[in-house]
């Protein structure tokens, strides 16, 4: 094997129409013939060609129609020569045996057609899936490049306003992390638990408890949930449970009544006071889930901030564990 090349696999040796495929067909027919010959010594078998059908099917699926035809002709010749009286000769042959041979050839033709059609269909589906994965990976790569460009522009344009700059860049970072989760799931969405874990990576996870069933959010909801969680975590770091050494955070979620309910509950932090007025950012936060027919409820309780997020299950997929 040449250095730097990938090791060859058995699939490469058994490509349709390859010598390996013809060799496999020959081995299968030979093995079936030997088994058929051994059984013939014990019991009289009137189904001479029946044992060859699985070999022809498998040979066609692996090697294509030509390999299947080769296996059928080889099996027919061996069966005719070895198992049809008079044995070990091709002639003479009784009229009844001719019908048996003809039936075998017709049945083999149907098997070859069906197996080859199924093989082509599966190959087309595999090619389409590989193309889809390649397109998703290329799109993800381009989005990362775009995001890096956007971050650079924001960093330059807002260099005189570091607080605004850092807030925007941190939101983009949260979105990028969730995008990675969505891409790793082949565009199917992202797990709520993974979104929370990614957002809490910079914090002391020993002060955070998470409890709830495994569920996957749709891509659009996953991105919005990432922004909401990022906003909550940022506020907790500035004013709430993460702003001192004793604060704790408990997050619980459940799938009940056709909806996903997520409860964010802080405790042990500084005293919480309701804001004197709701600015644009607060109103935007509270209406973030409106597009999903969901809701955001914020409660500035004295013991700690509490937030409840609620969305319908139409945007949720329960995870299927193997």
N, C-alpha and C positions, 0 to 999 in steps of 0.2 A: 504493500500500500504506500502511495506517495505521501511524503510528509505534508501535513496541512490539509489533507483531504479527509472527508468523513468516511468511516468504515462502512462497507457495503452491508446491506441488510438482506434478509431472505426475500423481501418484496422485489428487490432489484434483480434477483436471479429468476424470478417467476413473472416477469413482465409478459403481457399478452403476446403470443406468437414467438416467444423466446425459446432457445434450446432447453432452458430449465423447465419451462412449462410443458414442452413435449416430453421431457424426461419424467416429470411428475405424472403425466397422463399414462406413460408406459408403466411406471411403477405401480400406479393404482390398479390398472387393468391386470397386471401380472399378479399382484397380491390377491385380487378378487378371484382370478383364475385358479390360483393354488388353493385358496379356501374352498372354492366351488369343487375342485377336484377331490380334496380331502373329504368333504361332506358326501360326495358321490360314492365314496367307498363304503360309507356307513348306511346311507338311505338312498332310495331312488327319488330323484328330484325331477319333477316334470317342468318346473319353472327354470329353464336353463339360463335364460338371459336376465332374469329379474335382479340378480345380485350386481350386475354391471351398471344399472341405472344410477346409483349414487356416485359411482366413480366418474361416469360421463358428466353428471351434473356438476361435480366439484371441479373436474378438469376444465369444463367450459367457463365456470365462474372465475377461475384463476387465469386461464390462458386465452379465453376468447372462443369464438365460433370455430375457427380452424382447428384449434387444439381439441375442442369437443368432438368435431367430426373425425379427427384422427383417432381419438379414444374409442368412439363408437365403431369405426371400421375395424380397429384392432380387436376390440371385444367381440364383434360379430365374427371375425375370422377365427379367433381362438375357440369361441363357443361352437361354431359350426364344425371346426376340425376335431375338437376334443370331446364334445359332449353330445353331438347329434349322431345317432347310429347311421351308417357304420362308423365307429370311432376312428380317429386319427387319419381321416381321409375326407376330401371334399365331395367326392362323387362315389357312387350314385346317391341321390337324396330323394326321399319320398315326398309325394305331393303335400302331405300334412306338415312335414317339416319345413317345406318352402313357405307355407303360411306363417309358421312360427318365426322364421327368419325375417320375413317381410314385416310382421307385426313389431319385431324388435327394432327394425330400421325406422319405421314410422314413429314409434314411441320415442326413439332416440332423437329423431329430428325435432319433435315437439319439445323435448327436454332441452336440447341445445338452443332452440329459438328462445324459449322462456328464460333460461339461465343467462344467455348472452344479452337479452333485452334488459334483464334486471341488473346485470353487471354494468352496462352502459349507463343506465339510469343512476345507479349509485355513484359511478365515476363522475357524472355530470353534477350531481349534488355535492360531491366532495370538492370538485373544482370551484363551484359557486361559493361554497363555504370558505375555501381558502382565499378566494378573491375578496369576499366580504371582510375577512379578518385583515387582509392586507390593506384594504381601503380604510378600515377603522384605525389601524395602526398609523397609516399615512396621515389621516385626518388628525389623530391625536398629536402626532409630531408637529404638524403645521400649527395646531392650536397652541402648543407649548411655545413655539417660536413667536407667535403673535402675542402671547401673554408676556413673554420676556421683553418684547418690544414695547408693549403698553406700560409695563412696570418701569422701563427705562425712561419713557417719555414723562410719566407721572413724577418719577424721582427728580427729573431735571426741571420740569415746569413748577413743581411745588417745593423746590429746595429752600425757599424762604419761609415756608410754612410746614415745619417738620411734623407737627402733630397731625395735621390733615393728611400729609403725605404718608405717614406711617399707618394711619387708620385705613386709608384706601389700599395700601400695599398689603396690609395684613388680611383684608377681606379678599383680595385677589389670591393670596397664598392659600386661604381656606378653600376657595373655589377650585384652585389648581389641585389641591389634595383630594378633593371629592371627585374631580374629573379623573384623576388617576384610579380611584376606586371604581368608577363607572367603566373605564376602559378595561380594567382587569377583569370585569364581569362581562366583557364583550358587549358593552352598551346596554346591558339589561337593567342597570340601576346600581344602587349601592346599599349596603347593609347599614341600618341605623346605628348599630353598635360600632361598626367600623368608622362611621362619620364622627361619632362622639370620641372614640379613642384617638383618632387623628387630631381632633381639635384640642384634646386634653394633654397631648404629648408634652407641651412645654411646662405643664403644671405638676404639682405633687399629687400623683395619682393615688397615693395612700389616703388622701383626704376626700376622695371621690368614690361613691358607690353607684353602680349601674345595675339595674335589674329589669328584665323584660324578655319577651320571646324574640327569637331570631326572626327578622323580617327585612325584606328588601324594598326600598323606596324607588319609585320610578325616577328616571334621570332628572326630570325637571323638578320634582319635589325634593330629590336628594340635594340638588344645588341650593334650593331655597332653604332647606333645613340646615345646610352647612352655614349659610349666612346668619340664620337665626341663632344657632348654637354659638357661632363665633361672636355675635353681638352680646349674647348672654355671658359668655366666658370673659369677654373684654370688660363688661360692666362689673362682673364679680371680682376681677383683678384690680379694678380701680376703686370700687366702692363697697364691694360685698365680701363674700366668704373667702375669696382668694387674696384679699388685701391685708390680712393679718395672718398670724401663725396658728390660730385656733379655729378658723372657719372650716366648715365642711359643706360638701355638696352631695345631695342624693337625687338621682334621676331614676324614675320608674316609668315604664310604659306598658301599655296593655292593648290588646285587640278585643274590643267589646262593643256590642251593639252596632256593628257595621262601621266602626270608626277606630282610628288609632288615637290613643290618648297618651300624651307625654307630659309628665309632671317634673318640673325643675324646682327643687326645694333647697334653699341655702339656710345654714344655721351656724351659730358660733361666730359670726362676723360682727362688724360694727352695727350700731343701731340703724334701722332703715326708716327713712321718712319718705312719704309720697312726694313726688315733684309738685311744685307750686303751679306749674302749668305744663301742658303737653305741647312740646315743640314739634317741628316737622319730622324729625328723626323718630320720635316716640310714636307719632301717628302712623308713620310708614311701617314701623316695626309691628304695631298692633294689627295692621291690615295686610301683612305679608302673605297670609294664607288664604285671603279672600278668593284668589283665582282658583284655588283647589276646593272651594266650598268648605273651607276650614276656618278656624278661629284661633286667636292668641289672647289669653287672659293673663294680665299681670296684677299681682297682689303684693303691695308693699307692706307686709305684715311686720310688726315690731320685732318678732323673733328672727326674721330673715325673709329675703325676697322669695316669692313663689310665682312661677309662671307655668301655665298649662297650655299646651299646644294640642290642637284637635283637628284631624283630617279624616275624610272618608276612606274606607278600605279599597276603593277603586284605584287608589294610587299605591297600594301596598301589595306585596307578594310574600306570603309566608315562606320562609326558607325551607328547602327540602334537604334534610340531612341524609347522607348515604347510609 
